[in-house]
């Protein structure tokens, strides 16, 4: 299971969100409605995987695709905003 961990200490504040959006725009990342939705969910909800993010997002926007979520998380990871931690369980 991949766990999504946010690297932003002020994740639940509007200022923290605005800083994040400004940083992404300054790097040339286009912030569509769906990408902003993914960011909002990561910042506001307790999510542990891209699947969790997608489940929240699809309740709000029925047109969002799984690929959009994975690509946005990958972009955020590349920019150092989130980490995807892989948990491996051996045995059962």
N, C-alpha and C positions, 0 to 999 in steps of 0.2 A: 504494500500500500504506500502511495506517495502522500506525504503530509505537507500541506502548504503552510509555511510560517512567514508572517510579515516581519520585516526588518525595521519598521517605523515605530518609534516609541509613542508618538502622539497619533496613533491610528484612529482613535475615536473622536477626533476633533475636526472641525471644519478647516482650521488652519493647517493641520497636518494633511488633510485631503487636498487642499488648494496647493500646498507646496509640492505634493506628489504630481498633480496635474500639470503644474508649471514646469517641473523637471522633465516630465515625459514630453510635453510640447516642445521644450527647448532642444530635445534630442530628435525632433522631427517625427515623433510618433503621433499619428492621427488618432484623435480620441472620438470615436463614434459613440452613438447612444449605447450600443451594446457593450463596447469596451468600458465605458464609464459605469455601466451596470455591474460588470464583473469587478471593477475596482471598488465600487460601493459595497458589494457583498463581502469582498475580502476584508475591507476595513471595518464593517459593521457587524458581521455575523461570525459565529464560531464555526469555521469550516476547517476540515481536515484533509480535503482532497478536491481535485478538479470536479469529481462527480458531485460532491456536496455543493460546490459553486454552481454547477450546471442545474442541479435540482432547484435551488433558490431562483436562479435567473430565469429558468423556463416557466416558473409560476408567474413571473412578472412580464416577460416577453416571450410569447409562444413561438416566435420566429428565430430565437437564438439557437445556434447550433453548438454541438459539443466541441467541434473543431475551433470555433471562436473562443471558447473558454480556454481550451488547451493552448492555443496560440498566444492569447493574452497573458496567461500565467507564464508561459515560456519567455515572452517579452519582458515581463516584470522581473523574472528570475535573471535574465541577461543583464538587466539594468541594476541588479543588486537590491531590488525592492522586496522580493520574496525569496525564500529558499524552499526547495522541494526536498524534503528529508525522506529517504526510503527506509521503511521499517521492514525488516525481514524476520519472519518467525520460522524457526527450524523445529520440526517435529510438531506433533499435535496433541 
